[in-house]
Amino acid sequence: MSCDSTLDKETINIDLNENLIDIKENETEISEINENSIDLNHNKSEINENSIDLNHNKSEINEIIKIDEKTVTDYLEKLWGCEKDNERILNKINEDKNTNKEALEKFKINIEEKFDKIKSVANFTYTNQLEKEVKLNKNDLNNKDIKLSYLAFKDLMSHNQIGDNVMNQINKVYLSLHVKDETKDKLNISNYRFIQIHSKSLKLIDRLWSLRVMNLIKTLDTTIFKSNLIRNITDSILVTANNNTLSRENVVLIDIEKAFDSCDYDAVEFILNKSLSRKINSKLSENLTKQYMYVIRQRVIYYKNAKVNFKKGIPTGMPSSNIVFSLLMDGIIDEWLTENTNKFKINDDFILNVYVDDIYLKIINLDLKELVINSLIDKIKKYKFNINLQKCKADENLKLNNFSKLEEHDLYLGIPFTRDVKKFTDLTLNQYNVKNKTSLTWNDIHEKLEKINIDSKKINGFFNYKLYPLKKEGNLMDFIKKIA
């Protein structure tokens, strides 16, 4: 079937269930995409919530911090595996042997010409759905954004890549620097977080790809992964964070150093495809993997006016970020457990919980503690991740060499390992003040919550989660009034 005939058929009845997404049947799931996911340890959600269209606001970002371009590019190119490169590394994807370039170009021309007509077809809902997806009003999401998103996503789903003419209009990424801790040296580049700001069109495409994956997979192994792929924060996460911090006995927390930045593309491609193929058919998993790898490799990243070369790193601030990393961890852990099936058993010899890059172990069989911990670390390292032993924590009674002592004030999914009300609430209030650069008291927090506005909603969300282990299902306002 030619591209022309396919297009004509899809113009009237777009089969999103086969080639794109069955939008009509999954509107409830669409609304649940991790637009507002809460970052429990690393504030990942701030990237999504605060992203702006840098194509129009580049100058605004450039004024955020005054660190010279060479310092930033040298640091990031080393971090992203390009320290020895002298020019832009071109990441080319091998084209499918069956792809007809001439037909593809003809398809793109025809779809450009027919776009306005397509929008008016009664049962074509894709344009409206795009607006709903990013929750932007019509003033923010202009016709060009919609058109580029439509053209790009159709290309991606049909050919696992996007035509250069369209891709070159949407693939620019700009970096914004934010200080991690105001008390640290602001001239030290390692004390900054790098927020990647993508175009609206690229985020739309990534969101639709993410929805496709979520519709197919739904969830991961719930004995290990305490969040599903549809919604990042669930009652399961609240219960897990509470239960796992009731005691430090035989607990180990493993820290992957710069987890997202360290993702090697060859490893990502291999594990992602392997993980997906255990849940869906091999051809579909191969296509989804090719689509994802194409998009992240074809981005062009800038800090101010300097282009930043890169060979690795999962982009932050995208709907797919946590989903893809969770699938990577799923693949690594499945391989680890399979290889050691005759040596130890999960839930018999140890408990393992994973939330994105946060790894929690509770050792049950102490005779196997070193085997379990060392083999898991070795398996993670196999795929070119670094384990930061200085940040790994363990119960001192386990006597693990190189692991720091797990203390009451240490956090797991944002919750401290104490239930002493004074210690717990002091730690929680301090977290809020440090994050928001304030010096509020509990009385101040109570007063702000009494006002119904955006600020009070954010405060309510923060403390409802953080204070859950103490207040449980109780009223937040009443609890804060009691401890003020």
C-alpha positions in Angstrom: 0.0 0.0 0.0 1.4 3.4 -1.0 1.8 6.2 1.5 -0.8 8.2 -0.4 -3.5 5.6 0.0 -2.6 5.0 3.6 -2.9 8.8 4.3 -6.3 9.0 2.6 -7.7 6.1 4.6 -6.4 7.5 7.9 -7.7 11.0 7.0 -11.3 9.6 7.5 -10.7 7.0 10.1 -7.4 7.3 11.9 -6.4 4.0 13.4 -4.7 5.2 16.5 -5.0 1.8 18.1 -2.7 0.3 15.6 -0.3 3.1 14.5 -0.8 5.9 17.0 -2.9 5.7 20.1 -6.6 5.0 20.7 -7.2 8.5 22.1 -10.9 8.2 22.5 -10.8 5.0 24.5 -8.0 6.2 26.7 -8.9 9.8 27.6 -9.0 9.0 31.3 -5.5 7.5 31.1 -4.3 10.5 29.1 -5.3 12.8 31.9 -3.2 10.8 34.3 0.1 11.1 32.5 2.8 12.2 34.8 2.5 15.9 34.1 2.5 16.7 37.8 4.7 13.9 39.1 6.3 14.6 42.4 10.0 14.2 42.7 10.5 12.7 46.1 14.3 13.0 46.3 15.5 15.1 43.5 12.7 17.5 42.5 12.4 16.1 39.0 8.9 17.4 38.7 10.1 21.0 38.8 11.6 20.4 35.3 8.2 19.6 33.9 6.2 22.2 35.8 8.6 25.1 35.2 9.6 24.4 31.6 9.1 27.3 29.2 9.4 27.5 25.4 13.0 28.5 25.1 12.7 29.1 21.4 11.1 32.4 22.4 12.7 32.9 25.8 16.3 32.1 25.2 17.6 35.4 26.5 15.6 35.0 29.7 17.4 31.7 30.5 20.8 33.1 29.6 20.5 35.7 32.3 19.8 33.1 35.1 23.5 32.5 36.1 26.7 34.0 34.9 29.1 31.0 34.3 31.1 31.2 31.1 30.0 28.9 28.3 33.3 27.0 28.1 33.1 26.0 31.7 29.6 24.6 31.2 30.2 22.9 27.9 33.5 21.3 29.1 31.8 20.0 32.2 28.8 18.6 30.4 30.7 17.1 27.5 32.8 15.2 30.0 29.6 14.1 31.9 27.9 13.1 28.6 30.8 11.2 27.2 32.2 13.7 24.6 35.3 15.1 26.3 37.6 14.0 23.5 35.3 15.3 20.6 36.3 18.4 18.7 33.2 18.8 16.7 29.5 17.9 16.8 29.0 14.1 16.9 26.4 13.2 14.3 24.2 10.4 15.6 22.8 8.6 12.6 20.1 5.9 12.8 20.3 3.0 10.4 17.3 3.3 8.1 14.9 0.4 7.7 15.9 -1.4 4.5 12.2 -1.3 3.4 11.9 2.5 3.8 11.3 4.1 0.5 12.9 7.6 0.7 11.0 8.9 -2.3 7.7 7.7 -0.9 8.5 9.3 2.5 9.2 12.7 0.9 6.0 12.5 -1.1 4.1 11.5 2.0 5.4 14.6 3.8 4.5 16.9 1.0 1.0 15.6 0.7 0.4 15.7 4.4 1.5 19.4 4.5 -1.0 20.2 1.8 -3.9 18.3 3.3 -3.4 19.4 6.9 -6.0 22.1 7.0 -8.5 19.8 5.4 -7.7 17.0 7.8 -8.4 19.3 10.8 -12.0 19.8 9.7 -12.8 16.1 9.4 -15.5 15.4 12.0 -14.0 12.3 13.6 -10.4 13.6 13.6 -9.6 14.5 17.2 -5.9 14.5 17.2 -5.4 18.3 17.1 -7.7 18.9 20.1 -6.1 16.0 21.9 -2.7 17.6 21.6 -4.0 20.8 23.2 -5.4 18.7 26.1 -2.2 16.7 26.5 0.0 19.6 27.4 -2.8 21.5 29.2 -2.0 24.7 27.5 -4.6 27.2 26.4 -5.0 28.2 22.7 -2.8 31.3 23.1 0.1 29.2 24.2 -0.2 26.4 21.7 -0.3 27.9 18.3 -1.1 26.3 15.0 2.5 25.9 14.1 3.2 23.8 17.2 0.2 21.6 16.5 1.1 21.2 12.8 4.8 20.4 13.5 3.7 17.9 16.3 1.3 16.2 13.9 3.7 15.9 11.1 6.6 14.7 13.3 4.5 12.1 15.2 3.1 10.6 12.0 6.6 10.3 10.6 7.9 8.7 13.8 5.1 6.2 14.1 5.3 5.2 10.4 9.1 5.2 9.9 10.7 5.3 13.3 12.2 8.7 12.4 11.2 12.2 11.5 11.9 14.1 8.2 14.9 16.5 8.6 12.8 19.5 7.5 10.4 19.0 10.5 13.0 17.7 13.0 15.3 20.6 12.6 12.5 22.9 13.6 11.7 21.1 16.9 15.0 19.6 18.1 16.6 22.5 19.8 17.2 22.1 23.6 18.4 24.9 25.9 20.0 24.5 29.3 19.1 26.5 32.4 21.4 26.3 35.4 20.0 26.3 38.9 22.0 26.1 42.2 21.4 22.9 44.1 22.2 24.4 47.5 22.5 28.1 48.2 25.2 27.4 50.8 27.5 25.8 48.3 30.2 27.5 46.2 28.3 29.2 43.2 31.5 29.3 41.2 31.8 25.5 41.2 30.0 24.1 38.2 29.3 20.7 39.9 27.0 22.5 42.4 24.4 23.2 39.7 21.4 21.4 38.3 21.1 21.5 34.5 17.5 21.8 33.4 16.9 20.9 29.8 14.2 22.9 28.1 12.6 21.3 25.0 10.3 22.7 22.4 6.6 22.3 22.9 6.4 20.1 19.8 9.1 17.7 21.0 7.4 17.4 24.4 4.1 16.7 22.7 5.7 13.9 20.7 7.4 12.5 23.7 4.2 12.6 25.7 2.3 10.7 23.0 5.1 8.1 22.8 4.9 7.7 26.5 1.2 7.2 26.4 1.7 4.5 23.8 4.1 2.7 26.1 1.9 3.1 29.2 -1.2 1.8 27.3 0.7 -1.3 26.3 2.4 -2.1 29.6 0.3 -0.5 32.4 2.6 -1.5 35.2 5.8 -3.2 36.3 6.4 -5.9 38.9 4.5 -4.4 41.9 6.5 -6.4 44.4 9.6 -4.3 43.4 8.3 -1.2 41.6 5.8 0.6 43.9 4.5 3.0 41.3 2.8 2.1 38.0 3.5 3.8 34.7 0.2 5.7 34.5 0.6 7.7 37.7 3.8 8.3 39.5 2.4 9.0 43.0 -0.1 6.5 44.3 -1.3 5.3 47.7 1.3 2.5 47.2 4.1 5.0 47.2 2.9 6.7 50.3 2.5 3.4 52.1 5.9 2.2 50.9 7.7 5.4 51.9 6.1 5.1 55.4 6.7 1.4 55.9 10.3 1.4 54.7 11.3 4.3 57.0 9.8 2.8 60.2 13.1 1.2 61.0 16.8 1.3 59.9 17.4 -2.3 60.8 19.3 -4.2 58.0 18.3 -1.4 55.5 20.6 -0.5 52.6 20.1 2.5 50.2 22.0 2.3 46.9 22.8 5.6 45.1 23.4 5.6 41.3 25.6 8.6 40.6 24.0 11.1 38.2 21.7 8.4 37.1 20.0 10.1 34.2 23.1 11.8 32.9 25.0 8.5 33.0 22.7 6.5 30.7 24.9 5.1 27.9 22.9 5.1 24.7 24.1 1.6 23.6 23.1 0.3 27.0 19.7 2.2 26.9 18.9 0.8 23.5 19.7 -2.8 24.5 18.0 -2.8 27.9 14.9 -0.8 26.8 14.2 -3.2 23.9 14.9 -6.2 26.1 12.6 -4.9 28.9 9.8 -4.0 26.5 10.0 -7.3 24.6 9.2 -9.2 27.8 5.9 -7.5 27.9 4.9 -6.9 24.3 5.7 -8.5 20.9 9.3 -8.2 19.7 8.6 -6.1 16.6 6.6 -3.5 18.5 9.3 -3.3 21.2 11.9 -2.8 18.6 10.0 0.0 16.9 9.3 1.8 20.2 12.9 1.6 21.1 14.0 2.9 17.7 11.6 5.8 18.0 12.8 6.8 21.5 16.5 6.5 20.6 16.0 8.5 17.4 14.4 11.4 19.2 17.0 11.7 22.0 19.9 11.3 19.7 18.7 13.9 17.2 18.3 16.7 19.8 20.7 19.7 19.5 21.6 21.1 23.0 22.8 24.6 23.7 24.0 26.6 26.7 23.6 30.2 25.7 25.2 30.3 22.2 27.5 27.3 22.7 26.5 23.9 21.3 27.0 21.0 23.8 28.1 17.7 22.4 26.7 14.6 23.9 26.8 10.8 23.6 24.7 9.7 26.6 22.1 10.9 29.1 18.3 10.5 29.3 16.8 14.0 28.8 15.3 15.4 32.0 12.0 17.3 31.9 10.3 15.0 29.5 7.2 12.8 30.1 9.2 9.7 29.1 12.1 10.3 31.5 10.9 8.4 34.6 9.1 5.8 32.4 12.2 4.9 30.4 14.5 4.8 33.5 12.1 2.6 35.3 12.0 0.2 32.3 15.8 0.2 32.4 15.9 -0.7 36.0 13.2 -3.3 35.4 15.4 -4.9 32.7 18.6 -4.8 34.9 16.9 -6.3 37.9 15.1 -9.0 35.9 18.5 -10.1 34.5 20.1 -10.0 38.0 17.4 -12.1 39.6 17.3 -14.6 36.7 21.1 -15.2 36.9 21.0 -15.7 40.6 17.8 -17.7 40.9 19.6 -20.6 42.6 21.5 -18.4 45.0 18.9 -16.2 46.6 15.2 -15.4 46.5 13.6 -12.0 46.6 11.1 -11.6 49.5 12.7 -14.6 51.2 16.3 -13.4 51.6 15.7 -9.7 51.1 13.1 -7.1 50.2 13.8 -4.8 47.2 11.8 -1.7 46.3 12.7 0.7 43.4 11.3 4.1 42.6 13.0 5.4 39.4 16.6 5.6 40.6 16.0 5.2 44.3 16.9 1.6 45.4 15.9 0.2 48.8 17.1 -3.1 50.2 16.2 -4.8 53.5 18.3 -7.8 54.2 16.4 -10.8 55.7 19.1 -13.5 55.4 22.2 -11.9 56.8 24.4 -14.8 55.6 23.7 -13.6 52.0 24.0 -9.8 52.6 27.3 -9.4 50.7 26.3 -11.6 47.8 23.0 -9.8 47.3 24.4 -6.3 47.6 27.6 -6.8 45.6 26.0 -8.8 42.8 23.3 -6.1 42.4 25.9 -3.3 42.3 28.0 -5.3 39.8 24.9 -5.8 37.6 24.1 -2.1 37.6 27.8 -1.3 36.8 27.7 -3.7 33.9 25.5 -1.2 32.0 27.9 1.7 32.6 26.3 3.2 35.7 28.4 4.4 38.6 27.5 3.6 42.2 28.4 6.5 44.5 29.5 4.6 47.6 29.9 7.8 49.5 26.2 8.4 49.2 25.1 4.7 49.7 23.8 4.2 53.2 23.4 1.1 55.4 22.5 0.1 58.9 25.7 0.2 60.9 25.0 -3.3 62.2 25.4 -4.8 58.7 29.1 -3.7 58.9 29.4 -3.0 55.2 32.7 -1.6 54.1 32.6 1.7 52.2 28.9 2.3 53.1 28.0 5.4 55.2 26.0 4.9 58.3 22.2 5.3 57.8 21.0 8.0 60.2 17.6 9.1 61.5 17.7 12.3 59.4 18.5 10.4 56.1 15.6 10.3 53.6 14.0 7.6 51.6 11.5 9.0 49.0 11.6 12.2 51.0 10.7 10.6 54.4 13.2 10.5 57.3 14.0 7.3 59.3 12.4 8.6 62.5 9.0 8.9 64.0 10.0 11.3 66.8 7.5 14.1 66.2 9.8 16.9 67.0 12.7 15.6 64.9 10.4 14.6 62.0 8.6 17.9 61.8 11.8 20.0 62.2 13.4 18.0 59.3 10.3 18.5 57.2 10.0 22.2 57.8 13.7 22.7 57.1 13.3 20.8 53.8 10.5 23.1 52.7 12.5 26.3 53.7 15.7 25.1 52.0 13.8 24.2 48.8 11.8 27.5 48.7 14.5 29.8 50.1 12.2 30.8 53.0 12.4 30.8 56.8 8.7 30.1 57.6 7.5 28.7 60.9 4.6 26.2 61.3 2.4 29.2 62.2 3.3 30.8 58.9 2.5 27.6 57.0 -0.9 27.4 58.8 -1.7 31.0 57.8 -0.8 30.3 54.1 -2.9 27.2 54.0 -5.9 29.2 55.1 -5.7 31.2 51.9 -7.0 29.4 48.8 -4.6 30.2 46.1 -1.9 28.6 44.0 0.7 29.0 46.7 -1.5 27.3 49.3 -2.2 24.4 46.9 1.6 23.8 46.5 2.1 24.0 50.2 -0.8 21.6 50.8 0.6 19.1 48.3 4.1 19.2 49.8 3.1 18.7 53.4 0.3 16.3 52.8 2.9 13.9 51.4 5.8 14.7 53.8 3.7 14.6 57.0 1.7 11.5 55.9 3.6 9.1 58.3 2.6 11.2 61.3 -0.9 12.4 60.4 -2.0 9.4 58.2 -5.5 10.2 57.0 -6.0 13.1 59.4 -6.6 16.7 58.4 -3.4 18.6 57.5 -4.6 21.9 58.9 -5.5 20.4 62.2 -2.2 18.5 62.4 -0.1 21.7 61.6 -2.1 23.7 64.1 -1.3 21.0 66.8 2.5 21.1 66.2 2.8 24.9 65.6 
